[in-house]
Amino acid sequence: MRTTSSTIRTISSRTGNPNSMRRRRGFTRAAAALAAGTLALTLTACGGDDDDGGDDKSTGADETTNTVTLPKLDGESLSVAAVWTGAEQKNFKAVLDEFEKRTGAEVTFVPAQDPIINFLGSKIAGGQPPDVAMLPQPGAIKQAVEKGWATPLGAEAQAELSKNYSQGWQDIGSVDGKPYGVYYKAANKSLIWYNTQVFENAGASEPKTWDELLDTAQMVYDSGVTPFSIGGADGWTLTDWFENVYLSQAGPEKYDQLAAHEIKWTDPSVAEALTTLAEIWGKQDYVAGGAQGALQTEFPASVTQTFTGGDQPKAGMVYEGDFVQVNIGETKAKVGTDAKVFPFPAVGDEAPVVSGGDAAVILKDSEAAQALATFLASPDAATIHAGLGGYLSPNKNVEASAYPNEVQQKMAEALVAAGDDFRFDMSDQAPQAFGGTPGKGEWKALQDFLKNPKDVAGAQQRLEADAAAAYGN
């Protein structure tokens, strides 16, 4: 939780397309407000008893009012592809169920694999593209447009976007000024969740700086519990670790430059961030299972193993975004009592806040696909998902009361109140070959670095070689 405010600087746009500049902005008042709103509380709200992380305050589909008119689509069918699994997939299917009820269309969820662009490419080559895809990176939207796969949003979906979203969220889903993506889901990716019993047994308190985090880790270790759980099998978790350290330590201007590959990954600022990361990654006893164990642990398991096992879980802390609540909901732990959260500590002068999101993009144009995009851009769809927990919507017309607990309500209010200014996850802004492909690019380089955190220079050289190839500069 944030108990002290931090001053977050606003970065002025450099020359160039104002929409692309807005996509590259961050660490600004939106991020600051999101962090402050998330963590101004002492996180006393509890999650529900069910497996989706919600509670009795959940609105649910039955209580959703119809704010958008949808066509009758009896006999129509369409498919939606996303990389979501587990409870995240289950909750999204509840939203699709409501669309089916209102329209008569039949919707099939297609489980996708990372990188989703490659997955979609194989489907398109086989003549079976999904009608709609949920793309987790602005770079992926751009690639889908450049490949001729994506269809611009129709008038009805655009009307919902204009009514329900700030201009910044509309712009980040656009390519060359045309709207292609509905940013259905947002995330605060600068949070560290902890097992409260472990902290109590260790006599530890919530750290506010990196040095305090290291002290806390030592206290947890001395109490007999491994400090950190890391889902290193999913390379994106490692990019998020790096981005938080880099943003706080190097500052927002450098962050923007590295995100656009305007500076090289061999820059001294990258070396400094990797060296800082190695203060945790380089201590095998600080990581559950050591590096090898972490590299075999997928993200969901990295969460659940932190909140199972009674007084002796496999780890005391796990880093990731607000969506961790969904995975905590798959254990017996309750958010606010057994599981609490604090902001990613300040490595430099200011604590970092990194955001992300997922956008619906139409690949097969049809009345049904456009209707689904329109529905996902409406408050109706987001209100259903909000009530199920582990979800934030950038839709400004979703009532805060739709969220199942006070923590998520504050997060949602802060996200909407922040308006247009926000910074997106750095790897999500990169070409997918570098920032979003398992076994390649940044994901693989950071997995290798987790395995050998002493090789800072080697990691930088691999990162730069892969980035130069992907960016083409």
N, C-alpha and C positions, 0 to 999 in steps of 0.2 A: 504493500500500500504506500501511497505517496503521502507523507505527513508534512513534507516541506515543499513549497512551490519552487520550481526552477524557471529561470528566464529562458525562453526559447526564442532564438533569433529568427526573423523572417528573411528569406533569401530573395533578393530582387531578381527578376527574370533577366537572363542574358538575351542578346539579340537572337532572332530566329522566330519560328512559328510560335505564337503565343500559346496555342494549345499544347504543343509538344513541351514547351517550357513549363507549363502548368503540370504536365505529367511528371516532370523531373523534379518538381519542388517537393520539399518536405521539411521535417523538423521545424514546422511552423506552428501557427496557432492552432490548427486542427489537431496536430499530433499532441501538442501540449495540452489542449483541452481534453483530448481523449484520455491521456494518461492521468490528468488530474481528476477527471470525472470518474475514471475507473477506480482510482485508488485513494480518493479523499476519505473514503470510508475506512473503518477498521474491519471491513469484510465480515460482518456478523450475519449476513443473510445465509440461509441454508439452502442447499439443493434439495431436490425431491427424493423420494424413496424409489422411484422407478428407474429404469435403465437408460433413460434419455437425458437425465440431468435436470428435468423440470420439476415443478411442484404444483400444488393445488391452485396457484394463482395463474397458471397457464390459461391463455384464452382458448386456443384450440379452434378447429375448423368450424364447429357448430356455432360458435359465438361470433364468427367473422361476418361483418356486414359487407354487402356487395357495393363497392364504390366504382366498379368498372363494368361496362357492358361487354359481354363476350358473345360471339356468334354460336348458333347451334351447329354442331359438327358431328351429328349422329352418323355412324358408319366410317368416320375418318379415323386414321391411326397415325401416330408419329412416335419417334424415338428421341430420347435425350441422353447424351453421353456425358459422363463426369467421372473423375478419378475418386470420388467420395466412396468410402467404405463404412461398414459398421453402423453406429448410431447416426452418423452424419448422413449416410445414404438413406437410412430408415426415415429420418425426419424430413428429408427432401421429398421422399416418396409420398409422405402425407400431404405435401403441397400439391404434388401431381394428382393425387386422388381427388382433391377438391376441384382441380381444373377439369378432371373427367366428369365429376358430378354436374358441374355447371354447363358443360358443353356437349357431353355425350361422346366425346372423342376417347379413344383408347390410347394411353401413353405407356410406352415401354422404356424402362431405365436400362441403359447400356453401360455396364462397368467398363471404364477405360483404364489404360495404364499410362504411366509417365514414360517418355514425354508425350503428352496428349496430341501434339501436332503429328508425331510419327504414327501414333495409333489412328488418328483420323486419316492420315495419308494412305495407310493400308486399307482402311474401309472404303475410301473414295476410289482407290485403284481397283478394288474388288467390286465396285458398283453398288455398294451398300453403305453410303454415308448416313450417319444419324441426321435427323432433321434439325436438331439443335444441339450445341455443345456448350458445356460450361467451361470456359477457358480461364485458368488461374493467373495468366500473365498478360499485361498489355502487349508485350512482345509477341505472344502467341496470336493475339487478335490481328496485329499488323501482318504477321506471316500468313494467316488465313486469308486476309484480304489480298495480299500480294500474289498468292497462289491461285486466286480466283475462286476460292471455295466459299467465301462469306457473302451473304446478301445484306444490303442495308436494311435497317429497321423501317417498317412502314409507318404511315401517318398515325395510326392508332397508338402504336408503341412509342413513337416520338412524342405524342401528346402526353402520354403517361410520364415519360421521362421529364419533359418540361415542367409538368405539374408537381412531380414528386422528388426530383433530384436537384441538388445544387449544380451550377454550371461546371464545376470542377469534375464531378463524377460523370457528367455527360461527356466532357471532353476526353477523359481518359478512356472511354469506350468508343471514341471516334478515331477514324483514320482519314487524314487529308480533309478534315471538316465534315465527313459523313458519319452519321451514327450507326455503328455496327453492334455495340455491346450494351447490354443492360447489366450494370453492376448490382447483382442481386445480393451479394454477401460481402461484408467487410471484416477486417480483423485487426486487432491490436497485437502485434507480435513482439512486444517488449515487456514480458512478464515472467517471473520465476515463481513457480508454485512449490509449496513445501508441506511436508507432513508435520502437522502441529505437535503430535506426540513426540516425534524425533527431536524437534526443536526444544520442547519442554524438557526432555530427558537430558539434552546437551546443555541446557541453560543458555540457548542461543536466542538472539533477537533478530529482527529484520534489518539487513544491511542496507545502507544508502549509497555506499561507494564500493568500488572494486576491491580496495584493500580490506574493507569491512567484510565483503563477501568471502575473501580468502580466509579471514579470521574465523568467520562463521563456519566455513567448510572444515577448518581444522578442529573446531569444537565438536562438530558432528562426527568427524572421523574419530576423535578421541573418545567419544561416547560409544563407539563400536558399530557405527553405521557408515556405509560409504556415502560421501556427500552428494554426488550427482548421478542422475540417470540420463544417458544421452542416446537418442534414437539414431545412431550413426548409420544404420542400414538405409535410411532415407536421407540422401545427401542434402536435401533442402533444409533440414534442421540445422545442419552445420553452417550453411550459408547465412541463416538467420542469426546464429551465434556471432559470426564474423561481422555482419552488418551492424549489429548493436554495438559491439566494441568499436568498430571503425567510425560509426557516426558520432559517438560520444567523444572518442579520442582525437580523431582527425578533424571533426567539425563538418557542418553541412555543406560548405562550398566544395571541399575535397570529395565528399560523398557524391555530390552531383557530378563532379568531374569523372570520378571512377565509374559511376553508373553509366555514363555516356562514353566511356573509354577515351576520355580527353586527356587523362593521365594514365600511365602504364601501371600494371600490377607489380612492376619492379620498383615502384616509387617507395621511398623510405617510410612513408605513412603506412603502407601495407605491411612492411616488415615490422613496424612497431605494433600494429594490431595483432599480427600472428604471434609475435613474441609474448604479448599480453595473454592471448588465448592459451598459449602453452603453459602458463602458470596454473591452469586447471587441466587442460588436455594432456600435459606432459607428466602429470602425477597419476600413475596407474592406480594407486590406492584411492584416488579421488573419484574415479569413474567406475560405475557398476560393471563388473566383468572385465575391467581394463579396456584398452583400446579394441582388442579383438572381440570382447563381449559386446561393446557398444556398436561395433560395425555389424554385428549380427542381430541387433535389436531394432525393430521397426518402431516408428513413432508411437502407435497406440500402446505397445507393450512398455515403452519407456515411461509412460504415464501410469499405467495400471500397476507396474511393479513398485512404484513409489508410494502407492496408497493401499497396498495389500501386505500381509505378513505381520500384522500386529506391531509389536515394539521393535521388530527386526525386519523392516522392509529392505528391499535390495538397494534402496537409495533414499536420501532424505529430501532431495530437491530435484525438480525437473524444469527445464526452461522450455517455454513455448507460449503461444498466444492465448487469447481468451477462449478459443475453441477447445482448450484442454478440459474445460468443464464437461464436455460431452464424454470424454474418456474416463474422467473421474466418476461420472454417473454410471459407468459399467462396473464400478466397485461398490463396496458398502460404505465408502467414505462419503461424507457430506461436506460440500463447499461451505466454508464459513466456520466450521467446527473442526473437522478432521483435516481438511485441506484449506490452506490459505495462500495468499499471493502477495508479492511485493513487486515494484517496478524493477526492471533491469537496472542494476546500480550504475551510477555515474562512473565512467572510466576517466573522462576528462572533466571539464568544468560543468557540463550539463548531462543529465540523464538522457539516454536515447529513447526515441519512440519510432518504431518502424511499423507501417501499416501494409496491409495486403487486401486482396479481394478476388472474387470470382464473377465472371460476366457471362451471361447467356448470349450466344451468337448463333444466328440462323445459317445453316449450311444448305438446306433444301427449302427453297421458298414455296410457301403454300399458305392458304388461309389459316390452317391449323397451327403451323409454326409461328406465323405472325401473331395469332391469338395468344399462344403460349408466352411469347416475348412480352406482349401487352400485359398479360396477367402477372408475369414476374416483375414487371415494372410498377405494378400497382401496390397500394398498401395491403390489399387483401392477402396476397401470397406471403408477403413478409410477416404479416401479423400471425399467420398460422405457424410459420417456422419459428418466430420469436418466442411463442408460447412453449415451444418444446425444448428450449435451452441450448446453450453452446453456439449462439448465433448472434450476429449483429447486422443490421441493415443500414445502408446509407440513405434509405428512403425517409425523407423528412416528414412524411405524413403518417408514419407508423407511430401509434401512441406508445409512450413509455410504459404504460400499464400493461402492454401486451407481453412484456418480458417477465420471466417467472420469479425474479428476485431483484432486490434493490441494487445489487452490484451491477447486474446487466442493464437495469434501467438507467443507472448513472452513466454507464459506458455509452449507451445509445443516445442519451440526451446530449452528452458532450460531443459525440461524433457529428450529430446533426447541427448542433450549435456552432461548430467550427467552420462550417461553410465550405468555401472552395479550396482552401489551402491545405495540402497534405503531402507527405512524402511516401512514395510507394517502395515496397521491398526492392532492393537493388537488383537481385538476381532475376526478379520478375520483369524488370525493365530490359534485361539483356536479351539478345537473340537466344532462342531456346537451346540451340546447340551448345551454348556456353553456360547459361544460367538455369536450364531446366531439363537436363537429360541425364538419367541414371547411368553411371559408369563412364561419364564423359565430362569435360569442361570443369566448371567450378565445383560441381558435386564431387567428382572423382578426385580432383586435386585436394580438396579439403578432407575427404576421407583418407587419402594418403598422408596428409599432414597430421590427422588425428593418430594415425599409426606411427608416425615418426615426427613428433613436434619439434625436434632439434633442427630439422632441415628447413629452416625458414627461407633461405636463398633458393633452394631447389623448388620449394612450393611456389615461390614467386615466379620463377622462370616458367614452370608449367602453366600457371595461371595466365601469364602474359602471352605465351605461345597460343594457348587455346582461345584467349580473348581476341587476339589479333586475327586469328583465322575466322572466328565467328563474326566479328564486327567488320572485317574487311579493311582494317586500317592499322 
